[in-house]
Amino acid sequence: MADVSPVQYFIERFSVTCNWPVSHVQLACCSSHCAVPWQDKNIRVYTTNNLEHPLELTGHHGNVSAMVLGTLKDRLILCSASEEYVIVWDINRCYRQVKEGVIASGRVVGTLLGRVVHLSLCPQTSKVAACSGSRVFVLNAEREEVLTVLKAHLGPVTASEFCPWDFNLLISVSEDRTFKVWDVKKGDVLFQSAVLSASPLLSLFFMEQNRQLITGSGDGQLWCHTLPADHKCRLVTKLDLSKLEQKLENLRIINSPPNGNDGITHNDVRGTVETAKPVLRIWAQGPQYGHASMHQRGSCVWIGSSDGLFLLDLDTSELLITLPFKGDLSISMAGSLAISHGCAENILCLLSSLFDCSVVLSEVNNAQLDDLLKGFSVEEQLSVVPSSPLVPESPLNAELTKLGLKPQRKTGGHNKTVNCVFWSHSKQWFLSSSEDPTLCIWTPSVAEPVLTMGCDQFAKPISGAQFYYLDKFLLLASGSDLQLYLYHLDTTRDDIKRYKHRSKSKLTGKFHMETGTDITSISAINDFYSYIVLAAGADRTIQVFDMNHGCVATQIPDAHSRPVHHLAQNKGSLFCSQTPESYNLFLSSAVTDGLKMWDLRIARCVRRYESHVNRCHQCSATFSPCGRFIATGSEDHSAYIYDTRSSGFLHKLQRHSDTVLNVLFNPANPEVRTLKIIKP
């Protein structure tokens, strides 16, 4: 990653000082203009590409408490509010008036509404929402008219926004720690959330492409909810900004060079008192504003807090980068801020100081952010589908010979709990492993195993086993070792030596976890030739083995907050094929930490699923044959169906009497089988 400092990210465009504190005033900023309160109850409007000769607007009799910039019928307008008036200014018209020597004037659309703390515009329907006290006034943006008054919150309303895909909906958040969905025409509450936090809700933002709503609180908590057509919002994920920053800092320490200086800009949180990070602003920069870099994906949002900007990927619930307000910047702690895209698609941040009367416009360089985020990709791209032939020394070239084979010493079945069952690709055999530790291969029609591998071959219990490489090998995990066996199955019997089996097995490779931790789960595709084997460890890592070269190709540290108990790859079926790139997706499940989907090519989590309940049991998940859906068990007596393209669940399959542990898609028909806990 590039050696950078905060000053290289933030370029301070200008700084002004007001004659009264503006730390809690809603600031206004867009790609072309920004507005700040000025002396004597006035407003100054600056163009972002030329900060000289600002436009000065007069008309308020009290201090301005809220402002917002937007478009109305292709006209750039500014809406501002004080205790006496809510005024709409046509910016282009004001420029013409000043040029003609006339004082710029606006249109009063609201009178004596009290102290307005937040304004929002709905340009398609020419409406303004003004939050004052516990009420939201919906005003006509073209003339003085109160269309409706929304009153149901038990505390002051802190923000409200019109829904971008349904202009008749408005969402409001309040100090009563709830959000409400309103029908603007009728003035009715369509949905009311539960109390979400111990601190007031301060901000909200719509993710239009996902039909989701994000709310943020004063203690740094974020909630992402779906907003479906029936208005029954469902929680998708809950995040803690401070914990995400601590996790990113720990990862930086792990990956830092021996001298401890990696050059990455992050807050050093070691040895400091942890403070709350209020979510003052949420904003997204989509690819429609320029080239689609990583931080411009539809799932990435910028979080503006009092001490910096945070880039968050909602799909993965991961913090990508932090940009603290420090260095040579005039403001180190912000009271309020506004974020927008600016020239060359850079990010503009207009912020007011928490402690004094200054306001600063800063610019964030997108190109340098792109360079920094390139460090997240792996050097050599991996693929489940082989792209090259086997190398001569590959362990997958091994063949079974008669020399060195020993007859199996044990017959019968298992003596302890069976922990794994797996069918062969040919469907003629299935294997089972146990805590004995033993591994047995069976035929469906015979009660005795065809092959038994005894406890003298394994030092620790078998944590996972399966057929591998189109049934050529047996792949199993015991302790910290991944073992590869050749085998030969023979169901014929000698009438004289009827208890002696002729099936054989031979160890052809043993591979160790790089961290030395015990393996908790393994996964490999057996439906076609693949060199890739995944192994999860008790130390919360996921290691990717390249069996062609017999080594660990890459590893993912801290994949979950708990050890991974289940891995599942997207493997399609005989009845449904997919593109080669699709097979590089895999799932990991961990107790209390939800379900994650990973892309092997970049060794990164690409989406997270948390709607199901998984607090103590080892619930598993699987891909559908088409690769579009994911099914997982849950402890709320249900199974959940997710779409791989969205973090919210599609269906909740209920009517189970206990925890659903395992789920399985029918390979040929659109059906799902579930297995629940059976109590004695």
N, C-alpha and C positions, 0 to 999 in steps of 0.2 A: 504494500500500500504506500501511497505517496506520503512524504514527510511534510505535514502541513500544520498550520497553527490557526487559532480562531480568527485572527485578523485576515487570513487568506480567504476564509469563507465569507465573513461579513465585511462589506464595503459600506462605510457610513456615508450616505449621500448628503444629508443635512441634519442639523440639530437646531431646535428653537426652544425658547423659554417663555412659558406663559406667565401671567401675573396671578394665577390661582392654581391650586393642585388639580391635575387632570388624570390622576392615577386610576380612577374608576369610570372614566368617560369612554363610551363606545366610540372608537376611532373608525375612520372610513378610508379604504384604499382599494384601488382597482388597477388595471394594467397601465392606464394612462394618467390617472390623477390620484391625489390623496388630499384629505381635508383634516385640518387640526383646529382646535379652538384657539382664539387669539384674544388680544387685549380688549377690554371694554365690551365683552359679550359678543364679539364678532367671530367670524370664521375665515380662515385662509385656505384657499384651494391652490395646490401646486400641481403642475404637470411633471410627471416623473422623468421625462427626458430633458426638461429645461426648468430648473428650480428658481430661476430669476423671475421677478415681476409676478408674484402670486396674485390671484384674484381674491379680493377681500369682499366679504358679504356681511351686510348689516341688516338687522331687522328684529333680532331677539331682544327682549327686555331683561332677561335673566341669563345666567350662565348656561351654556349649551351642555347637555348631559348625554346626548346620543346622536350619532350620525351614521348614515349609510349611503353608499354610492351604488347606482344601478342604471338600468336602461328602461325607458318607457316609450313605446312606439318608436324605437330606434333613436331615441334622444337620451343623452347622458344626463342623469338628474342626481341631485343630492337632496336627501331628506334629513333634516335636522330638527332637534326637539329641545325645548326648555320647559320650565314649569308653566309658562304662559301660552306658548305656541308650538305647533308642529308645522314646519314650513317645507315646501317642495321647491327646489331651485332647478331651473333649466340652465345647465352650465353654459351651453353655447349661446343661449339668449343673454345670459349675464355678461359674457365676454363682449357681445355686440353692444350692450348697453354701456359698458365701461368705455368701449372704443368711441361711442357717440357722445361721451361726456356726461352720461346719465348715471345715477347711482343704481347699481344692480339690485333687482328686486325679485322676490319669490312669491309663491302662492300659499297662503295660510290654509291648511286643511284640517287643523284641530286646535281647539282653544281650551285652556285651563283643564288639562288632563292630569295635572299633578307632575311629580318628577318622573319623567320617562327615562328608563335605564337601558332600553334596547329597542331598536327599530329594524324592521325587515320589509322588503318590497316583494310584491308579486306582479312583475311587469306585464304578464299576459292578461291579467284582469284588472290592472290599475288599482291595486289595493296596497295599503300600508298597515302594518301591524305595529302598535305601540304598546309596550309593556310598562304599566304604571301601577305600583302597589301589587295587589293580588289580582288585578284585572288586565285583560288584553283588549285594547280598543282597535277595532278594524275600521280603517278610514278609507274614504275615497281619495285617491291620489290626484284627482283632477279638479276637485272642488271641495269646499268645506262641508263634509257630511260624515257622520258616524254611522257606519253600516250596521255594526253590531258590537255588543260588549260581551266578552267571554269571561265569566266569573265562576270559578269552582275550586281554585287552589286555596289552600289554608295558609299560605305564606306568600311573600312577594314573588312575583314572576321575574325571573332573571333573563330569559331569552325566549324567543318564539321565531319559527320559520314556516313559510308556506311550502307544502310538498311539491317538488318540481314535476312529478308525473300525475298529480291530481290536485288541481288548483283550488278545489273546494275543501281541502284538508289543511289544517294548521296544527303544528305541534308546539307545545309550550313546556318549559321546564321551570322549576320553582325552588325556593328555599325550603319548601315542605318536602323536598327530596323525591318528588314524583314527576313524571311527565304525563301529559294528556294529549290525546288525539281529538281534535275538534272538527265538527261539521260547521264551516264558516257560515253557510246560508241559514241553517236552522239554529245555530248557536248551541248545539248539543255536544256533549262529551261522548265520543264513540268508543274510546278506550282510556282506561286509567291504570297506570302501572302501580305496583306495590312500592313501598318505601325502599329505595335502592341503596341508600348510603346513610352514614352518620353525618355527612356534610352536605351542604346545599348543592344542587345541580346548577352548573354555571353556563354550559354551552351545549350545542347540538349541531349535527351536520347530517345531510342526506347523502347516501351513496346510491345515486340514481341507477347505475348499471346493475346493482344487486338488489335494489328495492329494500335497502336497509337504512336504519336510523342509528346514529351514534350519539351518545350523551356522555358528558364529562362532569365530574364533581370537583369540589374544592379541595379534596384530599387526594387527588390524582387517580381516581378510579374512572374507568371507561366501560360502558356497556354498549354492545352492538345488538340490536333487535331487528328482526324482520318486520316489514310493514305490508302484510298481504292485503288482498282485496277485501277480506272480511274484517280488517282493522284489528284483529286479535294478534297483537305483537308477541313474538316469541323470542326469547333470549338466545342469541347465537354464541356470544362469548363475553366474558368479563375479564378486564385487564387492570393491573396495578402498575402505574407508570414508574414508581420508585423501585419496585421489584424487577421490572424489566431493565431498568438502568443498571441495577446491581448485577443482574445476570450478564449484561453486556460488558460491564467492567471486569467481572470474573473471567469471562472469555478472553478479554484483551490481555489480562495478566497471564493466562495459560499460554496464549499464543505469542507473547512478547519475547524478544530476543534476550539472551543472558544478561545483557547490560541493563535490561528493564526499560528501554526506551524504544518503542515501536513507531513513534511519530504520529500516532493516530489521535485525533482530538476527541477526548472523552472527559467527563468529570471524574476527578479522583475522589472517590467516595470513601476510601479507607481512612479510618481515624477521624471521621467527621460525624457530626450529629445529624441523623436522618431527619429531614424536614419534609412536610407535605408539598406536593407539586400540584397546585391548582391547574385544572384544565381550562385555560382562558379562551382558547380558540381551537377549532378543528377545521382543517382545510385540505382539499385534495387537488392535485395538479394532474390532470389526465393527459393521455397522448394526443388529444386534439389540440393541445397548445404547442406541440412541437414533436421532436423525435421521441419515440417511446422507449426511454431509458428505464432502468430498473425501478427508480424511485418515482417514475411517472406511470407505473402500472395502475390499473383500476383499483387494486386492493391496497395501495399505499396512501397514507394520510399523514399530514403534518400536524403535530400537536404543539400548540404554543402554550408554554407555561411561564411562570415568573422568572425562571433562571435560564431558559433556553428554548430552542426548537428541537423537536424529537420526530424522527421519521419512523413510522410504524407500519408494518405490513399486517393488515387485518386477517388475511388468509392464513397466515402462519402464526399470528399472535406473537411476533418477534419484533424487537426494536432493532432497526438497522443502523441508526447513527444518531448521535446527539451533537448539537451545536450550541454550546453554552454561551451566554452573554458575558464574555470576559475578554481580556486583552486590552486593546486600546479603544474599545467601544465606550461611548459616553454613559450608557445605561447598563448596569449589571443585574438589576432586579426590575422586572416590568410589572406594572399594575394592570395594564390592558394592552392589547395589541390587535392588529389587523394584518392578514396575510393575503397576498395576491400574486399572480404572475406578472412579470414586467417585460422590459426590453430584452431581446435575445432569449426569451423564455426563462430568464432568471427569476428568482423568487424575491418579491418585495415584502419587507416586514416593517410596519409602522408601529412603534411601541412608545408608551409613556412610562416615565420613571415611577417606581413605587414610593420613592422617598422625597422627590423634589418636583418641580414644575416643568421639567424638560420633556420634549417629544423628539424622537429620532426616527429617521427613515433609513433603513439599512437594506442592502441588496446581498443576496446569497448567490454565489456563482455555481450554476448547475453543472458546468463542465468538470469542475473539480470534485463535485459529489460523485459524478459518474466514474471518475478515475479511482476514487476511494472504494466505491462499491464493487469495482471489478475484482477486488481482493477476495470476494466471497466465493468465486468459482474455483474449481479444482483445476490443476495443471493439465492432467491427462483425462480426457473425457471417457467415461466408462459406458458400456452398453450391455444389456442383457442378451440381446441378439448378437452372436459372434460376428465380428467384422474381419477376422483373419483366421487362418488354419491353425491347428495345434502345433506348438513348437516341439521339436524332437524330444526334449527332456520333460515334457508335460506329464504329470501323473495320470492324466486322462488317457494316455496311450497304453496303460498297463493292461495286460491280458492274463487270464487265469490259466495256469498250467497244472499238471498233475504233481510236479515236484514240490515238496514242501507243504503239501496239504495234509491236514490232520483231521481225523473224523471228529465230529462233535461229541462232547463228553456228556451232555445233559439232554434228557428228553422230558416231555411234559410241558406244562404251561407255567404261568407266572405265580410267584409266591407273595408279591406285594402289589401295591396300587399300580394300575396301568395308566401311564401318562401320555401315550401317543398311539394313534392308529393311522395308517397311511396306505392307500391303495396303489398298486403298481399301474403304470401306464397301460399295460396290456389287459388290466382288470382280471388277470388270472390269479394274482396273489395279493395279499395284504400283510403288512407287518404291524407288530405291536411292541412297544418297549415299556419297561417297568422300573420301579425303584429297586428291583432285586439286587443288582442290575442285570437284566437279561433282555435280549431282543429275539423275537420269534417271527418267522414267516409262515403264513398259513394259506391253505386253499379253502374256499368257501364251503366245500362239501365234506371236509374231514376235520374231526375234532382234535387231532394231534398236529403239532407244528411240523412243517417240512424241514425247517432249519431252526436250530436254537443256538444262539451265541451266548455263552455263559458268563458268570460274574468274574471268572478268572481272566477275562479279556479286558475288563473295565475296572479302573480303580475307584470311580465314583459313579453314582446313578446316572442313567441316560436321561438327559433333559430334552432331547429331541431326536427324531430319526425319520428317514424317508428314503424312497427310491430316488435315484438321481441319474441324469444323463441317459434318458430313455431306458431306464431300468438296468443299465449296465452296472451301476454301483449302488451300494448301500452307504448313505451318508448319515452320520450320527454325531451327537455331541455328548461328551462325558467330561465333567470338570471344566477345565480351560482348553481342552483339546477338541478339535474338529477332525473326525476320523473318516477315512474313505476305504471301503471294503469292496473287493471283487467277490463274487459268490457264484455258486452253481447249485441249482435245485434239481433234485431227482426224487420223484415220487414212487419209483419202483421199490419192491421189497423182496428180499430173499426169504423163502419159506423157512429155511433152517435158522437164519440170523434175522428174524423178523423185527427185532427191536433195534437193529443197527441201521441208522440212516446213512444214505449215500450223498447227501447234500454237503457242500463244502463252502468255506469262506476264507478269505485271505486279506490281511491288512496291506493296503498298497500305498497309503499316505496318511501322515498325521501332521496337523497344522495347529499352531498355538495362537491364542489371542495375544496380541502384542502387549496388552496391559497385564496379562497374567490372570485376569479375572475369570470366574466361572461363567460358562455360557448358559443363558436363560432361555433362548429361543433361536431356532435356525429356520431358514427358508431358501429353497432353490427350485427352479422350474424344471419339471421332469417331462413336460409335454413336447419339448423340442430341445435340441442341443444348446446348452448355455454354459459358459464358463463361470458365471457369477454365483456366489453363495453368500448369503447374508447371515450374520451371527450377532446376536445381542448379548451384552455382558451384564453382570451384576453391578458393575461400576457405572451403569447408565450409558455406555457407549454402544454404537452400532458399527461393526467392522465389516468391510466388504472384501471378500476373498476372491482373487483371480485364480481359479483352479488350473488354468492353462499354464501359468507360470508358478503356481504353488506358493503364492505369497498374499499378504494383505495389500490390496490396491489403494484403499483409503479407509479412513475411519471418521465417524461423526461423534465427537465428545458431547456429553450432556444432552443426549437426544431427548430425554424426558427428565422430569424431576424425580421420578422413581424408576427402578429397573424395568426394562421392556419385557413383558411376559408373552407377547405374541407378535410375530411378523407375518405379513401376507403380501405376496407379489401379484401384480396384474398379469395373468397368464392366458386369458381368453379361454377357448374350449375348441373341441373338434367341430362344433357347429357354428362357431362365430370367430372370425379372424379379425385382427386389428392392425393398425399401422405399426411398423417396427418401433417407432419412438414411444408408443403407448406402453410397451412392456417394461419401460424403465421406471415406471411408477411402482411404489410399494408402500405398505401401511405398517405402522407400529402402534401398539397399544400399551399403556402403562396405567396402573391403578392410581386414581386421583388426578391423572394428568391427561385424560381424554385420548383422542385418536389423532394421529398425524399422518399426512400423506407426503411422501418424499419423491424427489426426482433424482435418480441415480447419476444422471449426467452432470449435475452441478453439486451433488451431495448436499442438498438443502431441502428443508421443509417447504412445501409449496402451498399447503393448506392444512387447517386444523379444524377438528370437529369436536364440539363439547356439549351438544344438546342432550346426549344420553347420559345416564348415571353409571359411574364405574368407580366406586369408593373402596371396595374391599375384595370383590371377586375378580377372577381373571377372565373377563369377557373378551371374546375374539371378534374379529371383523374379516370381511372378505370382499373382493371385487366381483361385480357381475360379469358374465361371459363377454358382454359387449364393452366392458371397461368404463361405462358411463355412470354406474351406480355403485354405492358401497352399502353393505348391510353390516350392522353390529348389534351385539347383544347389549342388554342394559339391566340394571338392578331394580328398575321401577316396573318389573314384570312386563316388559315390552321389548320389541326389536325395532331399530330405527333404520330407515332407508335414507341415505344422503345422495345428492347429486355431486359428482366430482368437481363440478364447476362452481359450486356454491357451498358456503359453510353451514347454511341452514338445512334442517332435515325436511324431506319431502313427505314422508309417511311415518306414522308411529303405529306399529302393529301391536295391539294390546291383547287382552283376554288371556294372558298367561297367569298362572297361579303363583309363580315364583320367578326368581332371577333367570333371565335368558343368558346362557353361557356361550352357546355356539350358534352360528347361522351359516347357511349354505345355499347358494343359488343352484337351481336346476341347470345343467349345462346346455339343454336343448329347448326348454320351455320357460316362459317368464314366471317362475315360481320360486318361493323361498321356503326352505326348511329351517326350523328352529329347534334348539334343544335347551330345556330349562333344567334347573336343579330339581332332583327328585329326592325328597326327604323320606327316610325310613319310617 
